[in-house]
Every structure is written in C-alpha cells, then in structure tokens.
Amino acid sequence: FYSYFTLVREGKLALGDKVNIVVPTGNFGNILAAYYGMKMGLPVRKFICASNKNKVLTDFFLTGCYSLDRTFYTTMSPSMDILISSNLERLLCDLCAGDSDKVKKLYTELKQSGSFQVDEETKTKMDGLFYGGFCDEEQTAETIRRVFEEKNYCLDPHSAVAYHVLEQYREQTGDGTPAIVASTANPYKFSDSVLTALGGSTQGKTGLQCVELLHERIGLPVPEAITRLKTSPVRFTASCEAAEMKDAVLQFLGGKA
C-alpha cells in the first residue's frame, strides 16, 4: 500500500489504477501478504512470482502440479532455496473458498506421493492472478551487473531474480502495467556474490573484506550492523557435520534429551 500510494503521489499512477507486484519468493510469504492486500482493496492486475533455480513454484503456476521430484540447488539467493512452500497452502485454502478438507487432501497426497495436482477451477483462478517465472544463477549475476551498469543501482541476488522475471513477464505478455518489485535485502548481505557478479575477485577474501571491496565499487553506505562486526567479539566457534547435529544439540543442552 505504501509503494502504491507513493506512485500515486509521484503522478505515476492515478488512484484506482492497477499495478503488478513482483516478489522473489521460495516460501510464498511476502507474495501471499500482497495477495491479502489485494483482498483488502489494493488494485492489482498480476502477482508475478519469481523463483531462482529451485523453480517448484514456477512449475506449479505453469502446470497446476506441485512436485517434489526434483533436484535441490544451493544458490546465491538462499532465502529462496525451498522446495516446500508452506504459505502456498494458505493461498490454496482461499482459492478453494475455505474448503480445508480439499486442501488437506492435496497436502496428504504431497506427503504420500511427493506431488499433487489442483483441479481445473483452482487452476483457472491461479491463471487469472499469478504468473510464475524463474531466474538461474547465470541470469541472476548478469542482471546484477547490467542493472548496476545501466541504472547505477545495486541489486542483491534475490531482488535481481525478481527484476529478471519481471523483464521476462513483460517480454512474454506485452503487459506494460507499472510494477512494484519487492527488493528484499541489502546487497552487502551477499557481498561475495554481488562482488563476483560485478567482476570483482573474492578469492582468498573474508566476508568483511568482500564488504570493503564491494563498498569501493558501488559506494553505498555499509549498514551499521555489518560495520560493527569488524570489532565485535567472536561469540560462537563450534561447528559440526549434519550427521552429528543430534549429539551436538544434546551436548549443548547438557546431555538431556
């Protein structure tokens, strides 16, 4: 709503004009919030669901089939590295008019067989509201580089995914409706990935050294919370392998289950 009214104040929209909302998402949280905003009166034409290489949501909006039979990737946009989007269940419940039994049946199928298929009525509702697209690692890095060169704006990897999918959507559909892109993080949070995308070298560099090098390149102020890390004491040093996690937790709890 804030972004929408800002566009109205700036004369880029007339009050009541529709916008598209673009969200980079894995767990479907922020885009679900935008959907609820539409139900509260926000004029929205299309919700553009942007995924990274883990494109389970893209495939779902394209086919109506939610399938876990796929490879899981670790990417430079880790908040989106998710295969089970927990908030999608809430959307489906609303699209199914609150029929919780119907939604429960779908998720029982997902648990038992690894996939479910929505019915034609639900798929038609989805098609009218949502577009799903994805951006792989190479496209993410290229988008970060290109947008910085062309617009002097530094995207974090998650926001770059959203920006790329918006361009993809406009090219495929010809829909030039003004769009609000949810930019989700400060680029310094992912300094190594952003620096690499901009042509810098991270070889042999610590995380804080990457922050300094990125600052030299883009000139944006470094958030205070990151700057403080330079002088903050190290509080935790323990680490363990995944197979050792249970024993590590028990040890942390003093040996009590």
C-alpha positions in Angstrom: 0.0 0.0 0.0 2.8 2.4 0.8 4.5 1.8 -2.5 1.2 2.1 -4.3 0.4 5.5 -2.7 3.9 6.7 -3.4 3.4 6.0 -7.1 0.1 8.0 -6.9 1.8 10.9 -5.1 4.6 11.0 -7.7 2.0 11.1 -10.5 3.0 7.7 -12.0 -0.5 6.2 -11.2 -4.0 7.6 -10.9 -5.7 6.4 -7.8 -7.5 3.2 -8.7 -5.1 2.2 -11.5 -3.9 -1.3 -11.2 -0.3 -2.4 -10.6 1.7 -5.6 -10.9 3.5 -6.9 -7.9 6.7 -8.8 -8.3 8.1 -10.9 -5.4 11.2 -13.1 -5.2 10.0 -16.0 -3.1 10.6 -19.5 -2.0 8.2 -19.9 0.9 5.5 -17.7 -0.7 5.2 -15.4 2.4 5.5 -11.9 1.1 3.6 -12.5 -2.1 0.8 -14.0 -0.1 0.8 -10.8 2.0 0.4 -8.9 -1.2 -2.5 -11.1 -2.2 -4.2 -10.4 1.1 -3.5 -6.7 0.3 -5.5 -7.1 -2.9 -8.4 -8.6 -1.0 -8.3 -5.5 1.3 -8.6 -3.2 -1.8 -5.2 -2.8 -3.3 -5.7 -2.6 -7.1 -3.5 -5.4 -8.5 -3.5 -6.8 -12.1 -1.0 -9.6 -11.6 1.2 -11.2 -9.0 4.5 -12.1 -10.5 6.0 -15.0 -8.5 9.8 -15.0 -9.1 11.8 -18.2 -8.3 15.5 -18.9 -8.5 16.9 -22.2 -9.9 14.7 -24.1 -7.4 11.7 -23.4 -9.5 9.0 -25.5 -7.9 6.6 -22.6 -7.7 7.2 -21.6 -11.4 6.3 -25.1 -12.4 3.3 -25.1 -10.2 1.8 -22.0 -11.6 2.5 -23.2 -15.1 1.0 -26.7 -14.8 -1.0 -26.8 -11.6 1.1 -29.7 -10.4 3.2 -29.3 -7.3 6.0 -31.9 -7.4 9.0 -32.5 -5.1 10.6 -34.9 -7.6 13.4 -32.6 -8.5 17.0 -31.7 -7.6 17.5 -29.2 -4.8 20.1 -26.5 -5.5 22.0 -24.2 -3.2 22.1 -20.7 -4.9 23.3 -17.2 -4.3 19.7 -16.3 -3.3 19.5 -18.7 -0.3 16.2 -17.4 1.2 14.6 -18.9 -1.9 16.2 -22.3 -1.7 13.0 -24.0 -0.6 11.1 -27.0 -2.1 8.0 -27.0 0.2 6.4 -23.5 0.2 4.5 -23.5 3.4 2.4 -20.4 2.7 1.1 -21.7 -0.6 -1.3 -23.8 1.5 -2.9 -20.6 2.7 -3.4 -19.3 -0.9 -5.0 -22.6 -2.0 -7.3 -22.6 1.0 -8.5 -19.1 0.0 -8.9 -20.1 -3.7 -10.8 -23.1 -2.6 -13.3 -20.9 -0.7 -12.0 -22.1 2.6 -12.6 -25.8 1.9 -9.9 -27.1 4.3 -10.8 -30.7 3.6 -10.0 -30.2 0.0 -6.6 -28.6 0.8 -5.8 -31.3 3.4 -6.3 -33.9 0.7 -3.9 -32.2 -1.6 -1.2 -32.0 1.1 -1.8 -35.6 2.1 -1.1 -36.5 -1.5 2.1 -34.4 -1.4 3.3 -36.2 1.7 2.4 -39.7 0.4 3.4 -39.4 -3.2 5.5 -36.3 -3.5 3.1 -34.3 -5.6 -0.4 -33.0 -6.1 -2.5 -31.6 -8.9 -5.1 -28.8 -8.4 -8.4 -29.1 -10.2 -9.3 -27.1 -13.3 -11.4 -24.5 -11.3 -8.5 -23.7 -9.0 -6.0 -23.6 -11.9 -8.2 -21.1 -13.7 -8.3 -18.8 -10.7 -4.5 -19.1 -10.4 -4.0 -18.2 -14.0 -6.1 -15.1 -13.7 -4.0 -13.8 -10.8 -0.5 -15.2 -10.9 2.5 -15.6 -13.2 5.4 -17.8 -12.4 8.9 -17.3 -13.7 12.4 -18.2 -12.7 16.0 -16.9 -13.0 19.0 -19.2 -12.9 22.4 -18.4 -11.4 24.0 -17.0 -14.6 21.0 -14.8 -15.2 21.0 -13.5 -11.7 24.6 -12.5 -11.9 24.1 -10.9 -15.3 21.1 -8.9 -14.0 23.1 -7.6 -11.1 25.9 -6.5 -13.4 23.6 -5.0 -16.1 21.3 -3.0 -13.8 24.3 -1.6 -12.0 25.9 -0.5 -15.3 22.8 0.9 -16.8 21.0 2.4 -13.8 23.7 2.7 -11.1 21.5 0.6 -8.8 23.0 -2.4 -7.0 20.6 -5.3 -6.6 21.0 -8.1 -4.1 20.7 -11.6 -5.7 17.0 -12.1 -4.5 16.0 -8.7 -6.0 17.9 -9.5 -9.2 15.7 -12.6 -9.6 12.6 -10.5 -9.3 13.8 -7.9 -11.7 14.8 -10.5 -14.3 11.4 -12.3 -14.0 9.6 -9.0 -14.4 11.5 -8.4 -17.7 10.7 -12.0 -18.7 7.0 -11.4 -18.0 6.8 -8.2 -19.9 8.6 -9.7 -22.9 6.3 -12.8 -23.0 3.0 -10.9 -22.4 3.4 -7.4 -23.6 1.9 -6.2 -20.3 3.4 -2.8 -19.5 1.4 -2.2 -16.3 3.5 -0.3 -13.7 5.1 -2.8 -11.4 6.2 -2.8 -7.8 9.3 -5.0 -7.2 9.8 -6.2 -3.7 13.5 -5.6 -3.1 14.3 -7.9 -0.2 17.8 -7.4 1.1 20.8 -5.1 1.2 23.5 -6.1 -1.3 26.1 -6.1 1.4 24.4 -9.1 3.0 25.6 -11.1 0.0 28.8 -9.2 -0.7 30.7 -12.1 -2.2 28.0 -13.0 -4.7 27.4 -9.4 -5.7 31.1 -8.5 -6.0 31.6 -11.5 -8.2 28.7 -10.5 -10.4 30.2 -7.1 -10.8 33.5 -8.6 -12.0 35.4 -8.5 -8.7 37.5 -11.2 -7.2 36.7 -12.9 -3.9 39.5 -15.4 -3.9 41.2 -15.6 -0.5 38.9 -12.9 0.9 37.0 -13.0 4.1 33.3 -11.9 4.2 34.2 -8.5 5.7 37.0 -8.0 3.1 34.4 -8.6 0.4 32.2 -6.0 2.1 35.0 -3.4 1.8 35.7 -4.3 -1.8 32.1 -4.0 -2.7 31.9 -0.7 -0.9 34.8 0.6 -3.1 32.9 -0.5 -6.2 29.4 0.7 -5.5 29.9 3.5 -3.0 26.7 2.8 -1.0 27.0 3.2 2.8 27.6 -0.1 4.6 24.9 -0.9 7.2 26.0 -0.2 10.7 25.1 -3.8 11.8 27.7 -5.1 9.3 30.3 -2.4 10.2 30.1 -3.4 13.8 31.1 -6.9 13.0 34.7 -5.7 12.5 35.1 -5.0 16.2 32.6 -7.4 17.7 33.9 -10.3 19.7 33.5 -13.8 18.3 30.8 -15.5 20.4 30.5 -18.9 18.7 33.2 -21.1 17.3 31.7 -24.6 17.4 30.5 -26.4 14.3 29.5 -29.9 13.3 28.6 -32.1 10.4 25.0 -32.7 9.6 25.1 -36.3 10.9 26.5 -35.0 14.2 23.7 -32.5 14.9 21.7 -34.6 17.3 24.7 -35.2 19.5 25.7 -31.5 19.3 22.3 -30.4 20.4 22.3 -32.8 23.3 25.7 -31.6 24.4 24.5 -28.0 24.2 21.6 -28.9 26.5 23.9 -30.6 29.0 23.2 -34.1 27.8 19.5 -34.1 28.4 17.0 -35.1 25.7 
